[in-house]
Amino acid sequence: MLKQYVVTGMSCAACQARVEKAVAKVPGVETVSVSLLTNSMGVTGTARDADIIDAVERAGYGAREKGADRNPGGSGHYTAELAAQEEALKDRETPKLKKRLILSAVFLFVLMYISMGHNMWGWPLPAYFVHNHLGLTLTQMILAAIVMIINHKFFTSGFSSLIHGAPNMDTLVALGSSVSFAWSTFVFYEMCGMIARGAAQMDLMDLYHGQLYFESAAMIPALITIGKMLEAMSKGRTTNALKRLMQLAPKTAVLVRDGLEVEVPVDEVRVGDIFVVRPGENIPVDGEVTEGGSAVDESALTGESIPVDKQVGDHVSAATINQSGFIKCRAERVGEDTTLAQIIHMVSDAAATKAPIARIADRVSGIFVPAVIGIAVIVTAGWLIAGQTLSFALARGISVLVISCPCALGLATPVAIMVGNGMGAKNGILFKTSEALENAGRTQIIVLDKTGTITSGRPEVTDLFPVQGITEQELLQKAYTIEQRSEHPLAAAIVAEAKKWSLTDEPVDHFEALPGNGLKAECKGHTLHGGSGSFIRTRADVPKETADREIACAKQGKTPLFFEEDGKLIGMIAVADAIKSDSTEAISQFKNMGLHVVMLTGDNERTARAIGERVGVDEWVAGVLPDEKEAVIRSLEESGKVAMVGDGINDAPALTRADTGIAIGAGTDVAIDSADIVLMNSTLTDAAAAIRLSRATLRDIHQNLFWAFFYNVICIPLAAGLFAWKMNPMIGAAAMSLSSFTVCMNALRLNLFKMHDASHDKPVHNPVAERMLSEHKDKTDQHTKQHEEEIDMTKTMKIEGMMCPHCEARVKKALEELDGVTEAIVSHKQDQAIVSMDMELSDDILKKAVEDQDYTVVSIS
């Protein structure tokens, strides 16, 4: 289980690496990830909280368990915890840094006026200071010291980290500023000595103009403060999505107690309580509508702007808005069990975990600062050996110290991950971990469970085929009359269709479910039967036109249901698990992104092929039992990175096994718990959007890492003076500030990304998909050939000697016992048997099977 902690005192990526290293050594810790962005730490394992906190403190930082200061078990604890989390995300640094910057700027302005305005451009000064080099130097020293005291945090943090053996970015700033100040102070005393020795004014001027770096000593921490402030502002914006989610949590609820409406804090709501919501009010907890109806705005959770109609029996979620009617609901999930709480928990956990790509930067950051200090020492010594003055050599060494930026490396990944997670949450796409956000973009094969993912998971009427003289409405009315009494799932589809037509249920005198998939009802003096083709053929003749339609429907994956009245067929109704409206579009988007799309189904090959070809998947795997899905995923993983999309309990092992498990939000809790990504909208196009967002986030991370590495690779040699330009330490400090700010702003560009816009999709080079398409081309060709042959693999047998339904049953059984026969539709009234096969059988075999039952086969066509 992941435990979260608040960590204080971190200032850069080196601090982050130091804390991770210290906690990783604690016995019982399995994994640890520290986020500089949210000042949080996620730890898994069996280690005690006290040991973990002690390890952080021994490393020189502070730590506490998240929510440790709340009152456990007290009423309102969840709201208090949420408020504490929201408080922890507040940007407290920016106001402090702003105040420091304003104070620094006042004194720095005077210092720069003297050191640059007067000395370089001849700006006027009071007469007392004219030619008073000692007085000017002393004034600069005092002003620089004031600015350094204002920004003392750099020095206390930097030197403290150095003492603990874990130098960080503050160490570089503190060393650069302190060395500049110390050298300039030494020069000041040198000037005092020269005056005591009666040195000439010209000699003092040379020393004054060429050797003093008080302005650098002050400007370095001031410029870094600007960078820190911009960085803090940018980091604050990256957590906006999480803060907005927390702000959505309702504070009160109106309960019905003893017939009266009472407003109470939301934490006092218990499961089973009845609460009311009026138009314009927020729904306080998850529940079920027990009275009334309304349109509910669920955009806060799903990103879908169109309100959803809610009636009695429908579920509602906390933080959604009741827009129109008055509703009364029963509380089902409260506190930290609500959908909103789970979303906040997922986004928060994702922020506390670390993406694999971030570990590259972490490893570099861990050795970066000591390496830079070493480089600065070597550069200074090198210039001295080359014959340059100590002042020149120190300037180069100081420039190397202050221009190096481990923060850009440390922020490159987490800021992009945080913005990506926030963008996903805002659009109803929840990434449980940072690793999930990264892995989704690397997907090469996407596996879709058919039922509930590609299809709705509920049978629907697709076609009405009344016989001549019967209207569609008449057929549906009679079917409704008989199926209304059945509990079969296919009956529910006919009942739902009848309600769409606004048909009314007619009274039935007698109803009976018969063996052999049939129903019987007595209505207004007429006898109605409904059921499969073979069942109805025992009671009515089925014309060839209807039989052909039956075969066509079966090949399309539909289930044909027949109905007859008083011995006469009245029609056939085709029922199928309807394909979702967005499935074909989503699969098209997957393919446009270069993914190999595989459909898993427990259906037979014929139904799988019909649906697979209709929606456009690259491959389908038919006849997969629930416990076999995980094995299919394991097999596919041998070819590349696999993402699995599913919704049912039987999908959970496959979702866990896949590199990236994606759960449809309307699915079971088990599937959602097993997945890495949860789609709140339950639309397949959101799975494509999730992969698209992941790719954009990865692209942003790569840009940030390139900038961070490129910046240091170029700027450190430049600061060292290896090129013609000799950099002033102040320029180095400005560049250091700019680098972190650039990385944060680049990540914030993700907020402008349109994740549902497929017009800019570019297929990444996916050799896995190309290879699998090639491997399955023969299989697809075979399917096509088999499909064409199946037209000829339905044979009609003319049979003499059948006198009753018992004869039909004998012939049917004899034929269906043959290997290769999938179905035999037998009619004694038409003296025929229609035999469907999935492999070629000779006429002699079919003839022998029938004649062994003492009937005569006249012809086979």
Secondary structure, DSSP 8 states (H G I E B T S, - for coil): --EEEEEES--SHHHHHHHHHHHHTSTTEEEEEEETTTTEEEEEES--HHHHHHHHHHTT-EEEETTTTS-TTSTTHHHHHHHHHHHHTS--HHHHHHHHHHHHHHHHHHHHIIIIIIHHH-----GGGTT-HHHHHHHHHHHHHHHHHHTHHHHHHHHHHHHTT---HHHHHHHHHHHHHHHHHHHHHHHHHHHHTT--HHHHHHHHHHH--HHHHHHHHHHHHHHHHHHHHHHHHHTHHHHHHHHHS--EEEEEETTEEEEEEGGG--TT-EEEE-TT-B--SEEEEEEE-EEEE-HHHH---S-EEE-TT-EE-TT-EE-SS-EEEEEEE-GGGSHHHHHHHHHHHHHHS--TTHHHHHHHHHHHHHHHHHHHHHHHHHHHHTT--HHHHHHHHHHHHHH--HHHHHHHTHHHHHHHHHHHHHTTEEESSHHHHHHHTT--EEEEEIIIIIEEEEEEEEEEEE-TT--HHHHHHHHHHHHTT---HHHHHHHHHHHHTT------SEEEEETTTEEEEEETTEEEEEE-HHHHTTTS---HHHHHHHHHHHHTT-EEEEEEETTEEEEEEEEEEEE-TTHHHHHHHHHHTT-EEEEE-SS-HHHHHHHHHHHT-SEEE-S--GGGHHHHHHHHTTTS-EEEEE-SGGGHHHHHHSSEEEEETTS-HHHHHH-SEEETT--THHHHHHHHHHHHHHHHHHHHHHHHHHHHHHHHHHHTT-SS----HHHHHHHHHHHHHHHHHHHHGGGG--TT--TT------HHHHHHHHHTHHHHHHHHHHHHHHHHTEEEEEEE---SHHHHHHHHHHHHTSTTEEEEEEETTTTEEEEEESS---HHHHHHHHHTTT-EEEEE-
